[in-house]
């Protein structure tokens, strides 16, 4: 046994994106994946939805591995390992709800004691989960959600009330993930679990490629100086660049070359626009 200092270096994040049909899970997963990888050829989708991910092929030339029934934990594990062996950097599993639905279907078909029958399925499901958690790649899992209701007593009557979207997976699945987004039918994301602490206090927002870039920075433990370099390069006008420069006096000397280069690029770009 040996102690070491805690550090976060090149973490491979595991993300859940859950929502009802039509909420934008697949597209959101693809946008995040590109932000993480920066290269569509390093993104793979394990597609259990009749190749529906290919409806978004206009986004980029990502890879697709169609997965057909039966959606057993073993087949999902094989698909994940296939993507890893193909040197993918981000794997999207669309969706992992199919695995749990298959488990429930197999369990319900058995006779005998329902409780003891779970001993046949829990280890298989756990192997699937462990494959996701321990994989040395980023993995984004989409989960189908359904509306959950509870019965509350009002004026002597039991009235059903909505209590939120319940994902179709084992109840403790979110425990295994570092970050979980809930999508509304307006394609807006709410963060319901966040070990990264990036989205603390964030209201509903639309997932974009930049969401993935922010997560990539967290995974690589991006320093404040590196974050500033990225902000400088993302500036689209001189006033914004000047504002960054003035707000960070301690980095003005070390990053002066980055500021000056971006300023030249913006001035050149503006000059070309005027000429046109």
N, C-alpha and C positions, 0 to 999 in steps of 0.2 A: 504494500500500500504506500502511496505517495501523495502528499498534499500539493496542490498547485493554486496559483492565484486565479480567481475567477476572471474570465474574459469572454467577449463575444466576437469571434473571428470567423467570418465566412459561414455563418449559420445558414442552414437550409430550412426555409420556413414552410410550415404546413398550414394551409388556409382553408376555411370552409365558406362557401357562398350558398346561402339557402334562400328559397323563395318559392312562391307558387308558380305554376306553369305560365309562361309569358312575362315573367318579371325581369328577364334579362340575365339569367345566371351564366349561360354559355358565353355570351358576348363579353360580359364583365370579366369572366375568368380569362378569356383570351387577351383582353386589354392589360390585365394585371400581369399575365405571363410574359407579354412582350416587354413590359416595363422592367421585369426581373431579368430577362434573358438578353434583350436588345438585339435579338436575332430570331426571326420566325423559324428558321431551319432547326433551331434548338428547342422548339416547343412541340410537344406531342399531346394529342387528345385521345384518351381511351373512351370511345364513344359507344354508349349503350342505348342511344336514342335514335336508332336507324339512320346514322350518319348525319344527324341534324346539324352537327358542328360545321359541316361543309357548306352550310348556308352562309357562313361568314368567311368563306375563302377569299373574298375581296379584301379582307383586312391584311392578309399576308399568306405566304406559302408555308403554313404550319403542317405538321404531320398528323395523320389520323390512323388510329388502330381501331377498326370496328370490332366490337365485342358483342357476340350474339348469346342468346339463352342456351343453356342454363347459366345464370349469373352467380355461380358459386364463388366462395372466397378464394378457392384454389385458382380459378380462371382469372380472377382479378389480380392475384399475386403473380401469375405467369405473365400477364399483360404488363404489369409494372416493371418486372425484371427485364422484359423484352425492350421496353423503352430505355431503361437504364443501360442495358448492353449496347444500345444504339447511340449512346453518348448524348441523350437528351438532357437539357439543363432544367427544364420545367415540364412537369407532367400534369395534365388536367384530367381528372377522372369525372366523367360526365354521364351518369351520376353514381355516387356510392349508395344511393337509396335502393338501387336494383339489387345490390348484394344483400341488404337486410331483408328486403321483401322476399328474396329467394330463401333465406334462412327461415323466415316465418312460415313460408309455404311448405318447406320440407318438414319443419317441426309439427305443423298441424296435420300432416299426413300420417304421422306415427300413431300407433295405438299404445296403450299403457299409460303410465303415470307421466303427466305433462311436465311436472317439475323435474323428475329425474331424467327425462328425455333431453333436457337442455344440456346435460353433460356431454352429449354427442356433438353439439353445435358450438358451445362457447369456445372451446379451444380452436376450432376452425375459424370462427370470427376473429378471435384474438390474434391469430397468425396474420390475417388480412390487415388488421389495425397495426400490428407491429411492423409489417412490411412498409406501410405508409410512414410511420413515425421514424423508423430508423434508416429510411432510404437517404442516400447522400445526394439528393436533388430536391429542388423546390416542388411541392405537390399542392395543387389546388383541387379541392373536392367540392363538387356541386351537390346539393341535397334538395330534393323536392320537399315542399312544405304543405301542410294542410292546416286549416283553421281549427284551433282547439277551443272547446267550450267547457264551461263549468256551470253547474246549477246553483244559483243563489236564491235564497228565500226572500221574497218581497211581498209584503201585505198578505202573508200566509200562503203564498204560492211560490213554487219553484220555477224560476225564470232562467233560461239559458243566456249566458253572457260570454262574449268572446274574450279570451285571455291571451291572444297572440298566436303566432304561427308556430306550429310544432313540426320539426323536421322529421322526415321518414328515415330513421336510423335508430340504432340503439341509444337509449337515453343518455348514456355517459360519453357519447362520441365527441361532443364539443370539448370535453376535458383533455382529449388527446391533441387538439389543435391549438396553435398559437394565436390565431386570429379568426374570428367568425363575423361575416357580414350577413345581415338580413336585408333582402331586397323587397321593396314595395312594388305594386303594380305600375307605379310611375317611374320605375327603374332607379329609385333612389335608395341608397344604402344607409343602414343604421348599424353601428358597430355594437355587437352584443357580447364580445369577448375580445380583449386586446392585451396580450402580454408584451407587445412592442411599445406600448404607451405612446404611439405616434398619434392616435386618433382620440386621445382623451378630451372630453368635452365637445367633440365635434358633433354638429347637428347633421341632419340628413344631407347627403351629397351624392353626386353621380360619380361612379367609378370610371377612371380614365387610365391611360398609359402612365400618367404621372403618379398615380397611386402605386403602381408597381415599381416605379423608379424610387419612390420614397422608401418602400420596403427593401429594395435592393441596397440602398444606403444604410438602412438599419442592419441588415444582414452582414454587411461588410464593415460595420462599425465606423461609418463615415464620420470623420472629424468635423468640427465646426468650420475649419479652413477649407476642407473638401466641399462642404455644403455651400460655402460662399463662392467657390470656383464654379460650381454648377449653376448657382443663381446668377453669377456674372454672365456666363455663357448663354443663359436663358433670357437675358434682358433683350427687349425689343425696341428700346428707345434710350436716348441719352439721359433724360431726366431720371429714369429708373436706375440707370447705372450710377449716376451721380449720387442718388439717394443711398444706394448700398455702400458706396465709397465713404460717404460722410457718417453713416451709422456705425461703421466698424473701424475706428481709428487705429486700433492695435494691429490690424491686418493691412493697413494702407501700404506699408513698405514691402512686405513679403508678397503681396498680391498685385503690386503696381503694374507688373508686366501683363497680367491677365486683364486688368482694367483698361490699360492702354490698347492692347490688342483688340478687345471687344469694342472699344470706342472707335478705332480705325475701321473695323468691319461695319459698324452702324453708319458711320459717316460716308463710307464708300457706297453702302447700300442705298442710303438716302439720296446721294448724288446721282446714282443710276436711275432711281425712280423719277427724279426731276428732269433728267435728260429725256426720259421716255415720255 
